Structures are given as C-alpha cells and as structure tokens.
C-alpha cells in the first residue's frame, strides 16, 4: 500500500497544518493509502508515529525516511507548507517505480537541484540515509560552504551518480513564489510554499485556508 508521509517537529507549524494536509490528501488521492505524520505531538484525527527514525534536527530528519525498514514499498512525502490543488493519482502512479522522484529546485534552475518538498520513492531507496554523515546535520543552517539542507544532500547524491533521481513533470508541482502569483497554473497538483510566505499568510482564489 502507498504510504503518505509528512513531518511536524518543533513549533514551526501547528497541528492544524497536519490536519489540513491530511484532508487535502484524502480529497485528492483516490488510491488506497495510509497517511502518517512523524511528530512528537498528539494530533487529533491524524495517525502519528511518536518516534522519528532519527534524531537529526530540522529538515535533516526527512533523510530518516530512507532508513531501511522505515518506509513502505511505495511512498509519497509532502512538506507541511504545501497545498494540494489537484489529483495526486497520476503523480504517484507515474513515478511509482522510480528510485526517487522529486521536482527540480526552482531556485537553482538549470543546475540540477532537487526540491524535497514533494518526493515519491520506492522502499529500496536507502542511499540518502546510509550515505549521510550526521555531523553534517547542522542546525540552524549556516552559509559557510557546507550543505544547507537535505535537498542539497540529495542533489549531491544525484550529481555523483549515487542515486537515480527522476524529476517530476514541471506542471505537476509548482512554486508559489515563481509560478502562482497570477493564479493557479493548469494541471498543477501541488503548490510548494518554500521560504516565505506560508500558506496561511496569503489569500488566493484557488484555495481557502
């Protein structure tokens, strides 16, 4: 069965973000699935696992999903600061057999960067966990020439051919900053609110917070 993952650690996002994301997934994903939130919080109406797969801080914890024995054979990860705007069925079916599929990073256009806000992967993908050195999980992140976050590490694995990353079709996953200021693009399934603003900070005709 498909497992849909999200992560809510610390206090950056309140439980409503998790509940809202689950409702969106239930609305837009007709394929049988289970929704699981990795969190230390008790979130009503949401299945949670209280023990994260690693104790790596911040967004580095997402790499723990690739630890052997954690993920299912078929997985979808969604950051909390995304808004689902269309059917997820084609997204997960098209990339089901990929080792790892994710959007190209819009902020690094043309440089092959990976955006880890939306990921589809199979249960055999373990390199992001097995090849990561926990000493690199600095938090808060710093601009000192080292890795800023998990998606830079995934990009490094891709560029050194240690993992096979497939970029999702551009129209399926869009950036709010770069693609949605003049309305929701056609065929968009997920809008990513990377950085600022967060979804609750904007008013748009195509979704209601």
N, C-alpha and C positions, 0 to 999 in steps of 0.2 A: 504493500500500500504506500501511496505517496504521503510523506510527512512534510508539513509546512512548519518551518521554524521561524521564531523571532526571539529577540533577546531584550530584556528590560532589567538592567543592573544599575545600581546607584539611584540618583534622584533626578536625572536629566529629563525623564519623561514619566508622567504619572500613569496609573493603571488604565485610565480611560483610553490612552493611546493603544494599549494592547487589546482592550475590548473592542475598540472601533476597528482595528485591523482584522480581528477575527470575524467580525460581522461582514466586512468587505470581502474577505476570502470566502466565507460561506455563501455570499451572494454571487460571486463571480467565478467560482471554481466548482464545476459540477462533477468532476472526477472524485471518486471516493478518496477521502484523505483524513488524516488526523492533524490537528493544529496543536503545537506545543510551544510554550514560552519558557525560555530559560531565565529564571529570575529568583531572587531571594524574597520576593514579595508574595503575599497571598492575594490573588486576583480573582474576584468572583466571576464565575461562569467561564473561566478560561483554564484549560488543562496546563499545569505548570510542572516543571521539574526544578526542585529547590537546589539541587547540587549541580553547578555548572561543570562541564567537562574539564575545565582548567581553572586556575586562579589568576590567569593573566588579566591585567586591568583593561578597562575601557573596551574599545573596539577590537583589541587583540584577542579578546575572548571568543570572537567568531571563529578563529582558527581551530578552536577546540572541537568544533562540529565535525572536523575531519579526522578526529581521533578514532582509531579502529574500535568498532563495537558501539559507537555512539549513534551515527546516522543510519537511516534505512537504506534500502537498495535504490530508492528514488526520493529525491529531496528538493524542496524549494525553500530558500531563505529570503525573508523580507525584513528590511530595517523598519523600525517603528515610524520613521519620518518619511514614509511613502504613502501615496494614496492610490488605491486600485480603482481604475476607471473603465475597465473592460474585461472581457473574458480572459481568464488565465489558462484555459484548457489548452489552446494552441501553444502557448509559451512552454508549458511543462511537457507536452507531448512531443513537440518538435525537437527538444533538446534532452529528451529522456536518456538517450544512450551516450551522451557526451560525458567525458570525464568531469569537466566543469564548464558551464556556460554562464556568461555574465555580460552586461553591456560594456562597450568601450567607454573609457573615462572621458567625459566631455571636456574636463579641464585640461586634459593632455591630448587634445585632438591631434591625430596623426602620429602619435608616439607610442601607440600600442598599449596604453594604460588600461587597467581593469577597474571597473566600478563594482564594489562588492555589496551594494545596497540590495541587489536582486541577483540571486545565484540559483542555478539548477545544477545538480551533480548526482552522480551515482555513488553507491556505497563503497566502491573500490578506490575512491579518490582520497588518499591519505597524506600525500606529499605536503600540503600546507601545514599539517600538524607535525609530521615526523621530521621535516627538514628545518623547522623553526627553532631558533635559539631563544629561550625565554628571557635571556639577558637583554635581548633587543626590544622587549616589550616595555619601553619607557613610557611613563605616564605622569604628568601630562606630556603630550608630544612636544618635541623641540626641533627647531630648524638648525641642525648642526651637521648636516650632510648625511645623517643616518636615515633609517626608514621611518617615515612619518606614521604609517599605519598598516593594517592588514592588507589593504588592496595594493599597496606598493610592494609588499612581500609576494603576493600572488603574481603581480606583474613581473617581478624578478624571476620567479619560477618559470613563468611563461617564456620570458626572453632568453633564459638559459636552457630551454627545452627540457625542463624537469617536470613539466606538467603540460598537458594539452588543453588549452583554453580556447573555447569557441565563443566568439562574440555574438550576442543575440541581434536579431534584426533591429536596426535603429528605430523604426517606427513603433516597436512594441514597448520600449521603455524610454521615457523622455525625462529630461531635466526641467524642473520648474523654471529655473533661472534662465536657461538658454532656449527653451522651446515653447513655453506655455504662457508667456506674458500677454499674448494676443489671442488666447483661447486654447482649447484643448485640441491638439493635432489629431487628425483622422487615424484610426486604428491603434491609438495609444492604449496600452493595457495598464501601465503603471507609471505614475509620475513620482520622481525622486526629488525630495526637498533636501538636497545636500547643503550643508552650511546653514546660512540664514537666508530667508525667513523659514520658520517651521510652519507646518500646515495650519495650526490654529491662529497664526498671525496674519493670514491673508483672507480675503473674501473673493471668491470666484463663482461664476455662474454654473460651472460644471461640477462643483461639489459643495456640500454644506458640512461644516464642522459641527 
